[in-house]
């Protein structure tokens, strides 16, 4: 794609999300969502093959439906409250409709079916943008309407998302699908805590974005999209295999890595609100997630898979792929746990 | 406490920046020096704990375990020298760094004063151990072993996290020293039963309790020698230590809830001892004997009498040293014949008489010969369980007999009798191996002169 066009499209994507986050008028929020969605379609279709077109079409259909549903919720809210300002939604129907629409955009269960298929059909870079940047806008709206969200609905969606994200990823060897199911599960964790303490949702989102960015960048270094191609990395970049090990364990939420911070904080907030069984269930289901991350690390870092003879020459060549900000990203994705007491500044 | 933690952290730059032929020497020497520092903590004031900082404390329960942990690092390094000699330099340094990292987490775990801090480090010890088992183990089963190890422990400890956060919410703080003064009796109700289960299952899996012990034979057998040593000697004791800390919060419900676990432990110790009699794999035998000894510790902790706590603490330290020594001896066999089958290397006494002396002493301490601290531990536990219920003496007696049986079985199979004809070419014992056995045995025998150190806070 020619650079000027790419710049305009990227700028539109960012502007769309910014408009969503910064506006207080529901119409502008809808405009921001549409701008974002339309601009990302060419990004999803960077590689011009039928698979990418199918992925973009699916993405477009789900996101457009969700935007329309959001608009309907906004109109019902306008009918009952008489104003367009984003604030507490007093009408439960409007609130449920908006919540459903936003969770459809995020890929929470039961609207999660598009995430693995779309993520699989696109390039790693587009997948990265899809799974990180695109989550910011819906999450910001959920943050703003969080006092009026129906807890039961969102908790149910969160619980089923964690289950689906865990079980769905078990049978996958394609890395993009694994990251898609990981995204579903993490969105589930975030959705669980919105109604109780939205700040923890922002914390989880931040850490999730950091970890996913690092993971995708490590995958892009080797241009690997399957577990098998990742398993050849020990030959080429042995240091990167250790990074993948730590990053996968952090995504799985193991202490003392920073992936544990959101899980710990979310469980703390949920227990403070007298919910004991749900966080226990979510924590145990997160172990399913850990299982397939661990399987990735087994093939990549902890064993040395057989490789072809050509591979052994690869150590001679220095790699030239750009890994922007990779070291700070990895460090923040794995070593932030000792800084958890700093969360007290939020009070 | 920083005087132990910072030197341990600095051991990592020491490994990475030492000259290639000095890495083992440097790390072992400085590891021994660090263990000397930890011995200072054994000087505990009565009726109180040493509180060097807000986050760390040490009392008579954690100080011996701390000394055991720091003592074990140089021993692990000495034991690993042979099987890593063929590896490239970076991998050797990685292995040593994993061991040092594990040591660091263990030190912080045993001295943590806040229970969530303890939990985070408890879980943190899993990662270096997983890496050591899966990356440097020798057979293909090591992948399965790492999975079993990680997931059994995590399944038990995630409810512990929820329970600790609930208790934090309920009591206001989880600082162990303060909670002791705020404890209210825990009445018997369904939700309290689940709270008790959530708190204890993590440590039960770690100990391991008989029904949940499947990870242990896998992990111990597939791990390389340093992994087996640290698993058997220290990581199991994490479970015992955690149980002893958290049962202070859970009275008097423990009297009611302890019954199923007592039954499992009492029956399990006989079962696992009996399995030892039928093992062909030497490391597997030692692993099952660990389960059996730890079942005694579980019984002791659940009874909650002063004598049983003394016995549990003594038994933990004694078993740590004994089990680690047995694994080192098994490894010396393995390095020579590259097989863990016992009958392949018979009659070693004629070929390696000094090693046979260590085998004899290790087996004798394993079967709790007087006056070693193994006996003190077991005797206290047997006596306190007799006072809890008279019938347990039968089970304990059977266990002691079967322990003696399999320890002597192991000794006689490997040492006595005619040697198998294909082991005539084995290398004689290295000085390193003899030093390793001495360093295991010397604390064990010297502690029998003054067992007061390891008898824990109740003494």
Contacts between the chains, C-beta under 8 A, distances in Angstrom:
chain1	res1	chain2	res2	distance
A	238	B	90	7.8
A	245	B	131	7.4
A	249	B	127	6.2
A	254	B	123	6.5
A	254	B	126	7.2
A	254	B	127	6.3
A	255	B	119	7.5
A	255	B	120	4.3
A	255	B	121	7.7
A	255	B	123	4.2
A	255	B	124	5.3
A	256	B	105	7.7
A	256	B	120	5.6
A	256	B	121	7.1
A	256	B	123	7.5
A	256	B	124	4.1
A	256	B	127	7.9
A	260	B	120	7.3
A	260	B	123	7.9
A	264	B	116	7.9
A	264	B	161	7.2
A	267	B	161	6.2
A	267	B	162	5.9
A	267	B	165	5.9
A	268	B	165	4.9
A	268	B	168	7.8
A	271	B	162	6.2
A	271	B	165	4.5
A	271	B	166	5.0
A	271	B	169	5.8
A	272	B	165	7.9
A	272	B	169	5.4
A	276	B	162	6.2
A	276	B	166	6.3
A	276	B	194	8.0
A	279	B	162	5.5
A	280	B	158	6.9
A	280	B	159	5.5
A	280	B	162	4.9
A	280	B	198	7.6
A	283	B	158	4.1
A	283	B	159	7.8
A	283	B	161	6.8
A	283	B	162	6.8
A	284	B	155	6.6
A	284	B	158	5.7
A	284	B	159	7.9
A	287	B	151	6.4
A	287	B	154	5.7
A	287	B	155	6.6
A	287	B	158	7.3
A	290	B	150	7.8
A	290	B	151	7.9
A	290	B	154	7.2
A	291	B	147	7.7
A	291	B	151	7.2
A	294	B	147	7.0
A	294	B	150	7.0
A	298	B	134	6.7
A	298	B	143	5.8
A	298	B	146	7.9
A	301	B	135	7.7
A	302	B	131	6.9
A	302	B	134	4.4
A	302	B	135	4.8
A	302	B	143	7.7
A	302	B	146	7.7
A	303	B	134	7.6
A	303	B	135	7.8
A	303	B	143	7.2
A	337	B	120	7.2
